């Protein structure tokens, strides 16, 4: 109780400090503090500081002590956006894009931000309805809520956003009709200044209301693709004179096209495909800037090939498949200078195909599959054009062998070329930039929603995109050295996706500020690509290679419960008399504790137990004690840049000792904190195990309420990452044998040579680390259990381990023996062979392999489930022996399993048979389980069906 009072008083004092001293207003400080305690992975500069404006918290901008900007794109934030965001009454810009773990609802309090001009929440995890109060944000210019999981209807109140320029609600789960004003309620027809309606890939339904469009509208983009709209396309669409891109494809629209559609003389891209449009083909004469026309898969009346197509000089792409075209294709079509792609399959086009003598230099594809073309005798060289006449009469004569009578896959995809320099080999998962520099780029997918070209190998077009991206980054002073584009591909929605890599200048990686700034440019439409690329959005990958943060402050407790104390403290803080009284109490507590802390400082081991005898001092062998100040210094105060990961014990950070040695610092989370005696026992146990195949304990820290273990740092990460391809390490068969041998040696040491013997209890691939020579080191003894003298087993009250690796006999009987580790090791061996998770898509790997094994076949008939990284063209010496041993290890009865000593000797023999010296050095998948046990077999229920071979993830 006393500790809680102290925490409360501390937070109260922090609030009072803000009231009196800081440059941040009280309301804004409290709102940001709430966000800080709601979120994980906040920037390091938010830690240990109580003045967001004065101390320049990353992503925060202020004017006159008021917060005006929160820009935290691509920060890997997780948690929810608190309703307290509504307290930031001066906020103008809120950008939280590309934080995929930022979830929960968008609260109604967002409507309190009356001065907000920019709200960008792209590619997060928000759910629930868009609140009606968003209509209160009448200064809003940019509203981007795309690529979330918002549901419900579009709020009619959005119609009140009279200043809105960019309205992007695409790629959510919105449903219902588009709201229209009716005199009492607003609607989207009131948004006369809006340039962008992006509503694609939702579940919107009903008619597209005619009232939505008028000559007063400023719209340039109408993107309604991939919804459930029905009815006819309203003729009022033809009144919107500024339209440049129209996407109505992939809906259920019917009826004839409006006759005035050719009034849209500024439209460059028109997508009408995959609807139920009837009536005659429209006459698009006069649409002279139209470059991309997609009318595929509709129910137009049967008609002759339209002659007006040959008059549209800007056409690059014609998509008119399956729309009942008949007759001859006019030769003039192929002389359109910009023409790149013509897709006309599944029609009734007939006669002789005449492409003339002067076709477009850019023409790359002419697809006339499944028509009635009888003759084709080109008079010019067409070798650079992919002409497809499969399933036409011209290809049905026996003995016809023509290139156009078959379909050949061409690989003309674009990749940014490197400069004229000698390529080098990068290390540590770095990537070679176009300027031949190794670095960690910021990566993601750039999606173009309506490009006006279709040639995906067009170097000129993509070079233009690269140039404009670089110009934008330079103009905004971003530390970008170069950009690389690769693998352009059309997805099912006819969006063009490109891999984008952005490389840092001067350094091998970006700092957090740079990533946030680049994310802002790409999410805020600050960067505008050339018009031929159409509207775009960017989906960022998580960036994991930050430079050291420039501002790293001290640790601040991060428990969620503290948030309540802050708010309560703030409310009470208005009472001066109560404050003075509480401050006096704080002072008294501090004075009283000052002497006690001084005494403890003189006896650093007092916390181990109640007595002061030598028995309370841990008996360490080769491990040292670190102070908390030392740990903070080695990890740069637990900087995010040094964050490695998290496990059941707590978070792990990378650190560096004064002698340059890398260390892994495991900091216990509050729920993992043990009593002093238990922690003492654990570090005494860990300090006694020393083997080259075990991760070594270097030391510990036990002060200021912290329990920290310091291990050697193992550079190549976990076996899991290597098997899943996340670390870039390719493991051939011999390396896998050596990894199995190393793990076996480590476990055998624990079972046979440690004093007392130790059962690991959590053997799994995430606890097998690979050093710089890919030697295996067994790690994480957090669940380990020492055995008494002569003991062979241990009765537990709780079953602990990881499902998938957990020994079923131990699970059912609570009888823990060394053979429990052997079972887990057998699962690990199967994982080495298959690179599959122990439990994957409802299939348990042990049962799958048992049912698949056929010892009469080569490789026991397991080729379908082997890791494809293992080269089957090479001899897999000892494979069958390896599988025999694995299956012995996973026997149901522990009495039928071998010892670890037997297993390691068998693997040594396997390496010898494979021609490798077993003594030469080599060059999280399931949730943790903690229960009271069960008499039922853990893998026998029907969820773990094994009748079907697992599909590869």
N, C-alpha and C positions, 0 to 999 in steps of 0.2 A: 504493500500500500504506500509505504514511504517513497519507493522508487517512482510510482505513478505520480505522486504529488510533485516530486522533483521535476519530472518530465513536463508536467503541466506548467509548473512555474517557469521552467526554462523557456517554453514556447511563449508564455505570456510575456516574459522579459524580452524575447526576440521581437514580439509585436511592438512593445513599448519602444524598443530601440528604433524600429522603423518609424514610429510616430514622431520621435524626437530628432533623429539624426539623418535618415537616409534621404536620397533624392527621388524615391519612388513613393507615389501616393499610397495611403493606407489601403484603400479599396483594391487598387491594382496589385499591391503586394500580396494581399490575402488571396486574390483570385489566382495569381501565378503560383502561390504556394500550394493551393489546392490542386492545380494541374500537376505540379511537381510530385505530389504524393499519390495522385491517381495514376501517373504514368511510370513506366519503367524505361530505362535507357535514355533518360534526359541528358542533355549535354553536360560534360564535366564542370563547366563554368557555373552551372546552377547549384553545385554542391558547396556548402560551407560559406555561402554568401547570402546576405539578407537585404540586398539592395540591387534589384534587377536593373534599374536604370543607371545607378551610379557605378556599379561593377560591370556593366555591359554584358549582361547575360547573353549567351549566344542565341541568335534568332529573335532577340527582343530589341525593338527600337522605341525610343521615347521622345516626347516633346513636352517641355515644362512639367516634368515629373509624372506625366501620364503615358501609359503604354499605347502606342499607336500601331505597332506592327508585331505580329508573331509569324515568323517565317521559318518553319522547321521541316521542309521537304526532305525526304530520304534520310531521316534520322533513326530509323528502326524503332520508333516509339511504339509502345504497346500499352494497352489499357483503354480507358474510355475518356471522352471529352466531357468533363464535368459541366453541370449546369451553371457552375460559378463563372464560366466564361462570360456569362451575361453581365457580370460586374464591371467588365472593362469597357466602360461607356465611351471612351475616346478611341477605341480600336477602329482602325481603318482597313487594315490588311490582315487576313487570317489565312495562311497557307500551310496546310498539313499534309500535302499530297505525298504519295508513295510511302506511306507508313501502313503496311498491310495488316499489322496487328493492332491498329487503332480501331476499336470496334464499339459496339453498343449503339444506342440511339443518338440522334441529333436532337438535343433538348429544346423545348419551346423557348427557353431563355436566350437562344441565339437571336431572337427577335428584339432583344434589348439593345443590340449593338447598332444603334440608329445611324452612326457615322461610318459604318462599314461600306467600303467600295469594292472589296475584292474578297471573295470566299472561295478558296480552292481546296477541295477535299478529294482529289483524284486518286483512284486506286488505293483506297483504304478498305476497311471492313465494316463500315457503318450499316446498320440495319434499321428496320422499322420505317414508319412513315416520315415524309418530309414535313416538318411542322408548319401549320398555317401561319405562325408568327413570322415566317421568313418574309412574308409580304410587308412587314414593317420596315424592312431595310431599303428605304426608298432612294438611298444614294448608291445602291449596289450597281456596279458596272459589269463585273465578271462574277458569274455563278457557275462553278464547275463541280458537280456532284457525281460525275460519271465514274464508272467502274467500281461501284460499291454494291450493296445488296439492299438498297432502299426499296420499300414495297408500298402498297396502297396506291392512292390516286395522286395525280399532279394537283397540288393545292391551287384552287382558283385565285388565292391571294397573291400568287406570283404576278398576276395581272396588274398589281399595284406598283411593280418595280419599273417605274416609268423611265429610269435612266439605264436600264439593263442593255448591254451591248452583246454579251456572250452568255447564252443560256444552254448549258450542257447537262442533260440528265440521262445520257446514253448509258447502256450496259448496266442496267439495274433490273429490278423486278416490278416496275411500276405497271399498273393496270388501269382499266377503265377508259373513259373518254377524255379527249382534250377539252379542258374547261373554256367555256365562252361566256362573256358577260351577258347579263340579262336585265340590267337596270338596277338590280339590288345587290348583285354579287359581281366581282370583277372576273376577268377571263384573259386568256393570252391574246385575244384579238385587240387588246388595248395597248400592246407593246409595239408602238409604232417606230420606236428608235432602235429596236433590237435588230442586230445583223445576223445572228446565228440561232437557229432552232435545231439543236442536236438531241433527238429523242430516240435514236436507233437502238435496237437490241433490247427492247422491253417487252411488255405484254399489253400494250395499249390497244384498245379495240374500238368498235363502232365506226361511224362515218368520219372522214376528215371534214370537219364542219366548214361549209362555204364561208361563214362569217370570219374565219380565221385569217383570210387573206383579203387585202384591199390595195388600191393604188397608193394609199398612204403609208404602206409598210416599207421599211428599209431593208428587208431581209435580203441577204446574199446567199445563205446556205439554209436549205430545208432538208434535213436528214431524218427521215422517218422509217428507214429500212428495218426489216426483221421485226415487225410487230404483228398485230392481228387485225389491222384495219380492214373494213369491208366497205361496200358501196362504191360509188363512182368517184373519180378524181374531180374535185370541184373546178368549174370553169373560172372561178375567181383567182385561181393560181396564176392564170395568164395575165392578171392585172399587176402582178408584183414585178415591176420593170427592172429591178436591180439584181434579180436572181442570177447567180453564177453556177451553183451546184444544186441539183434536185435529185434526192434519193428516196424513191417510193417503192423500191424493190422488196421482194420477199414478204409480201402481205397477201391479203385475199381481196384485193381491189378488182372490181368488175366494171361492166358497162364500157361504152366507147370513150376514147380520149376526147377531152374538150377540143373543139375546133380552133380555139384561139391559143393553143399551146405554142404555136410558132410566133406568138408575140414575145416570147422570152428570148429576145435576140442577144442577150448577154450570157446566156447559159453555156457553160463549157462542158459540163458533165451531166448527162441525163440517164438515170437508172430507173427502168420500169419493169425489169425482168421478174419472173416467177410470181406473177399475179394471174388474174382471170379476165384480163382486159379483152373486150370483144369489139366488133365493128371493123371498119376499114383501117388500114394503116394510116397514121396521120401524115399530112404533108408538112415537112419541117423546113420548107424553102424559106430562106431569109435568116435562118439561125447560123450565121456565117462564122461564129467563133466556136461552134460546137465541135469538140474534139473527141469525146468519148460517148458513144451511144450504145446502151445496153437495153434491148427489148426482148431478150430470150424468154422462151417458155410462157407464152400467152396464147389467147384463143382468138386472135385476129381473123377476120374473114380471109379466105383464100384470095391472094392478089399477085399480080405481076411484080417482078423486082422493081422497086421504086426508082424512077429516073432522077428524082431530086437529090438522091445521095451523092451523085457525081458532081453536084454543084457546091457541096459544102467543103471548101478548100482547106479547112482546118482539121478535118477528120483524121485521127490517128487510129481509132479503134471502132470497129463495127461488130456488134454482138447481136445477131438476129437468128438465133437457132430456134428451131421448132415453132415457127409462127406461120406456116402454110404459104411460104413464098414459092412461086413457080415461074417458069419461063427461063429466059436467057439473062445472064449477068452482063450488063453493058461494058464494053471494053474500056470506056472512059473512066470507069471506077478506079482502075489500077494505076492510072496516071496521076491520082491525087498525091501531091508532093509529100504530105506529112503521113501518109498511110503506113501503119505498122502491122496491124493485125486485123484479119477479116475472118469471123467465125460464123458460118452459115450452115452448119450441119443439121440433119433431120428436117429437110424441107423437100420440095418437089422441083428443084431447079433442074433443067434438062438441056439437051442439045450439046453443042460444042462449047467448051470452055476456051475463050479467046482472051488472053491477057494483054495482047498488043505488043508493041515493040519499045515502049517507053514506060516501064513500071517505076513506081516509087523506089528510090534508093533505100528507103527505110523499111520496105515491106519485108517482114520476117516470117509471118504465118498466114497461110490461106487454107482454111479447114472447111472442106465441102463433104465430109463424111455423110453417107446415107442420103444421097440425092439420086438424080437420074442422068448424070453427065455421061454422054456417050463417047465423046472424043476429046482429046487434049494433045495438041501438037505444038508446043511452044516454039516460037521463032527466035527466041533469045535465050541466053544463059540464065537459068533460074536456080542454079545450084545453091545460091545463098538464101533461097526462100524455102521454107518448109511447107510444101504443098501436099495436102492429104485428100485423096479421092477414094479411100477405102469404102467398100459397099456402094460403089457406083458401077453402072454397066461397063465403063471403060476398063475396069479392073477385073471383070469377071470372065474374060476370054482365057481359055486354057493356054498356058505357056507365057502369059504376060508377066514380065519381071521388070517392074518400074519402081523407082524410089517412092513415087507418089501413091503406090498401091500398098504401102505398109506404113506403120507408124513407128518412128524412131524417136527415142528420147534424146533431146539435145540438152547439153549442159552449158548454157550461156549465162549463168548467173554471175552477178557482179560482186567483186570484192575490191576494196580500196587497195591500189597497188602501193608497194613500198617505194621510197625514193631510190635513186641510184646510189645505193650503199651496200656494203657487204652484210648480209644478214648474220645475226649472232644468235647463239643459244641462250635463252633466258633461264634463270633459276628461280626457285622458291615460288613457283606458280605465277611468275610475272609473264606478261604478254609483250610481244614485239610490236612496237608502234609503226605507223607508216614511215616515220623518220628513223627507223632502226634503233630505237631506244627501248630498253626493257623497263616496264613499269606495271603498276596495278591500275588499269583503267576503270572508270565509272561506266557501267554497262546497263543495257536495257533494250527494250523493243520500241522502235519508232513506228507507229502505225499511221499510214496515210489513208484517210477514209474515202477519198474520191480522186485518185490520180487521173490525169488526162492522157496518160500514155500506157502502153502495154508491153513495150520491149524491156524485159528485165535484165538485159545485158547491155543496155545503152550507157556507155561510159560517160558520155557528155552530160546526160541528165543527172546522174548520180554525183559526178564531179561538181556540178552546180550546187547540189544539195550540201555536199561537204564544204564547199567554199562559203555558202551563206551561213552555215552553222558556225564555222570558225569566225566569220565576220561578226556575228552576234556575240560570241564569247569575248572577242577582243574589245568590241565596243563597250562591253560591260565590265571590262578589266578582270576577267576570270582567268586563272592560271592554267589555261589549256594550251597544250603543245600541238595536238593534232587530233583528228577524229577519223574513225574507220567505220565504213559501212560494209555489210556482208549479208549474203543469203537472202536477197529479196524474194519474197514469195507471196502469192495471192492466197488468202484464206477463203473459207466458204462464203463469207459475206462480201467478197470481192474487195476487201481491204488489202492494201499492200503493206506487209510487215517487213521491217529491216532490222537486223542486229546492229546496234550502235555502240561503239566503244569510244569513250572520251578520255584522252591521255593527258596526264599532268605535265606541266612544264617545270623544269629545274629539279623536281623531286621525283621519287619513284611512286609516290602516292599523293592523294589529296588530303587536306585537312577537312574537318567537319564543316567549317565555314564555306569552303569552296564547293563542297557537295551540295550544301543547302542552297547556295547561290545558283549553281547550275540547275538544280531541281526547280528553283523558282522561275528561271528563264524558260524552261521547257514546259512548265505547268501553267504559267500565267500568260501564255501566248505572247510573251515578250519577243520571242523568236518567231518570225513569220517566214515560212518557206516561200519560194517562188510559186506563183499561182498554179502552175501545172501540177503541183503536188497536192493541191486541195487542202482541206482541213486535216489536222493531225492531232495525235496525242502521244504521250510517251509513258511507257510502263517501266519503271526503274527496277533493276535488281538490287538486292541488299549489298551495300558496300562494306567490306570487312577489313580494309587495309588503311585505316586512317593514320596520318602522321600524328606525332605527339601533339596533344592539344596545347594551345598557347596559354590558356588560362585554366588551371586546375586548382581548385580550392579544397579545403579540408572536408572530412567526412561529416555528413549530416544523417542522423538516423532516418530510415525510410519506411517505417512501418505505417500501414494504412490508418491504424487507429490514431496515430498522431494527428491526422487531419482534423478529427473531431476536436481534439484538444486545442488546435490552432484557432478554429472558428469560435470555440467556446471562450478561449482566452481573449480573442479579439472583442467579443461581445462584452466581456467583463472589463476589458481594458479601459472603457470609458469612465469608469468610476475611479477617480483619483485617490480617494481615501482608501479604497480597497486595494488599489495598486500599491500604495505606500506600505500598507500592512503586509501584503504578500512579499514585497521586496525585502522587508525586514526579516520575514521568515526565511527567505532564500539566503540572506546574508548569514543568519544564524546557522542554517544547515551547512553552508559552505565553510564557515569557520570551524564547526564541529568536525567536519569531514576532512579538513585540511590536515589536521594532526594525524588522523587515521591513515590518510594516503601517504603521508611522510613515513609513518611506521612501516607500511607495507612496502614502500620503496626500498627500505633498508633490508627487508626480508622478502625477496622476490618470489619465494615459494610458499608464502603463508597461505595462499589461496588453495593449495592442494588439499589441506585437511585441517581438522581442528587442533591437532597437536603441533608442536614446534620441534619435534624430534627429527632425526635424520631420516626416519621412515617416510616423512612427508615430502622429502626431496626426491624427484624422479631419478631412478637409476638408469641413466642414459648411456648408450654405447655408440659413439660416433655422431650424435646429434647435439645441436646446440640450441640455447634459448635466444630468441630475438625479442627485442622490445617492439612495442607497437609503432613507435616513431621510426624505428629502422625499417619495419615492413612497409610503412607508408612511403618512406624514402625510396626503397627498392622498386616499388610499383608506381611511383609518381602519384601517390595518394589514390591508388586504385583507379587510375585513369581508364576511361573507356577504350583508349587505344591499346591498353594492355589486357583487356578482357578476353579470355580464351573461351569460356563456356561455363556451364552450370551442371551440377549433378545433385544427387540426393543429399550430399553433405552441405553443399553451398556453392558459391561462385568461385571460379578459378581465374587467377590473374597471372600474367607473365611478369617476371621481375628480373633485375640484374644486380648481383652482388658487387661490392667494390672491386673485387678481383676480376670482374667481367663474366663470371659464371652465370648462365641463365637459370632461373628457378621458376617453379610453378607454385603459386601461393593459393592454398585452398582455405577460403574464409567461411567458417560455419555460419549458416543462416540461423535465425533465432530459434526456429523449431528444431534445429539439429544440435543446439547447445546442450552439452552434457553437464553433469555435476563435476566438480573439480577432481574428485577421486577417480571417476570413470575416465576422464580425459587423461589424467596422469597414467592410468593403467594402459590406455591405448597407445600413448606415445612411447612408453617403456617397451611395449610389445613391438611397435614398428621400428624402434631404434635398434632392435636386436637382429633384424633380418637384413642380411647383406649378401646380395648375389647379383651377378651381371644381368640376369633375366628378371630382376625385380626392380621396380622404380624405387630409388633410395630416398629415405627420409633424411633431409639435411638438418631440420630443426623445427621449432615450434614457437608460438607466441601465446601467452595466457595472461593477459592483463587488460584492463579497461573494458571488461565484459566480453573480450574477444577470445575465440578459440580458433587458432590458425595453425595449419600444418604447412611446412615448406619442403617441397620435394625437388629433386632434379627435374629440369625441363627437358622433355623428349620431343625433338624437333619435328618429326614427321607425322605426328598426330596419331589418331586411332586406326586400328585395323578396319573398323567399320568404314571410315572415310576412304581408305585405300580400296576396299572391295567395291564400294559404290561409285568410285571414280571421282570423288569430291576433292581428293588431294593431288590428283594428277599422277599418282604412282601406279604403274602397271606391274602386276605381280605375275611372273611366269610360274610354271609348276615347281621348279626347284626352290624358288623363293618362298612359295607357300609351304613346302615341306620344312624349310628352315624356320619359318615363323611358327609352325606347329611344334617343332623341336624346342625352340626357345621358350614358348609358353609352357610346354611340358616340363622343361628343366626348372623353371621358376616355381611351378606348382609342386614338383617333386621335392624341391628344397623346403618349401613350407611344410610338407607332410612328413619328411624324413629327417631333415637336418636342423630345422628350427627348434629352439628349446624355450618353451614347450612347443610341440607340433601345432601347426595352425591350419584350420580349414578356411578357405577363402570365402566361400558361400555366394559369390557373385561373379563367377567366371563368365565373361561374355566379350564380344569383339570390341565394345567400347572401352573395356578395361585392359585391352592389349594395345600397348603403345609401340611405335616403331621409331628407333633412333636413326641417326644419320646414315648408318650402314644397313638399315632395315632389319636390325636385330629386334626380336620381340622382348618387351618388358611388361610383366604383369603389374598392374596398378590397382589402386583403390581398394584398400583393405578395410574400408569403413564398416563392412558387415562381418569381418573376419572373426573367428572364434578360436581361442587357444584351448588345447586339450590338456588335461591334467596328466601327471606322470602315469604312463602305462595305459591311459584311456584310449579307446578306439572309437568312441562315439559320444554323443551328447544329446540329451533330451531337451528340446527347446519348447518354450511356451508360445513362441510366435515363429511362423515360417517366414523367412526373409530370403529374398533373391529376386530374379527377374524372370517373368513368365516367358516361356519358350526355352530357357536354359535350365529352369528349375527341375530338380530331380523329383520325379513323381512319387517315389517311395518316401522321400523326406517330406513331401507335401502331405502325404496321407497318414504318416506315422509320427511325424515330428522328430524322427530319429535321424540326427545329423551325423554323418560319418565322412571320412575322406573320399569315399566313393560318390558322394554327392558332387564334389568337385569334378570327379572323373566323368560323370554324366554330362555336366555342363561343358567339359572339354570335348566330349564327343559331338555335341551340338556345334561347338566352335569348328571342329574339323569339317562337318557338313557345310557350314557357312563358308569355309575356305574353298570348298569345291564348287559350290553353287553361286556364291555371292548373293544369296537370298537371305532375307530376314527370317529368324526362326518361326515367327508367326506372321504370315503375309497373306492378306486377302482371305482370311478364314482358313488357311491351310497351314498345318503344322509340319515343319520340314522333316522331322524324324519319320512321321507316318508316310509322307510323300515319297521319301527315298526308300523306305522299307518296301512299299508297294511297287516301286518302279524297278527295283534291282532284279536283274536276270543274269545270273552268273554264267549262263551258257553263251552270252553275247559279249562282244568286244566292249571294253570299258563298262562291263556289267549292264549294258543297255541304258546308260545314264546320259548319253550325249545331248539329249534334248533339254536337260536341266543343268548342264554344266555352265559355268561362267564363260560367256563367249570370249572373254579376254584370254582365257587359256587356249593357246594355239594347238589345235588338234592335229596340225600337220607335223608337229614334233612328237617324239615318243614320250608318253607319260609313264615313265618307268615307275614301278611300284604303286601305280594307281589302285590296282585291285587290293594290294596289301593295305594301303591307306584306308580304303573303304571298309575292308574287313575289320580293321582296328576301330574305326569310328563306330561301326555297328555293335561291336563288343562293348564299347564305352557307354552306349545308350541302351543297354539291356535294361529291361524293367526291374529285375531283381539286382540289388547291389552286389549280392554274392557272386553273380555271373560277370561282373565287370572287372577288368584288370586294375592293377594299381597304377599310379602315375609313373612309378619307376619302370614298370613293365612297358608302359606306353612309350616313354622316351627312348628306351632301348630299341623298341621296334622301329621307331621313326629314324633313329640313327642307322639301323640296318637298311632302311629304305633309301636313305641318302647314299649310303655306300653302293647299293645296287644301281643307283642312278648315276654313279660316277662322280659323286660330290663328297667332299670331306665334311663330315658333320661337325667338326671342330673348327672349321674356317668361318670367319665372319662374313656375312652377306653384304654385298654392296647395299548414337543411342537408338536402339531399334525397338525395344519393347519397354513398356513402363515398369518401374520397380514394383515389387510385390511385397506386401507386409501384411500378413493375416494370421489368424490363429489355427490355420490348417483345416483339412477337410478329409473325410474318409473316401470321398470320390476321387477318381483319377483326374488330374488337372487337364488332360488332353483327350478325354474320352467323349466329351459331349459333342453333339452334331455340329456345333460351330466350327470345330476343327476337323472338318471333312478332309479326307486325303485321297479321294477317289479320282481326282483330276489333277494332271500335272499343272503346276503353278504357271500362270502367264507371267512373263518377266515385267517387273515394274518399270 
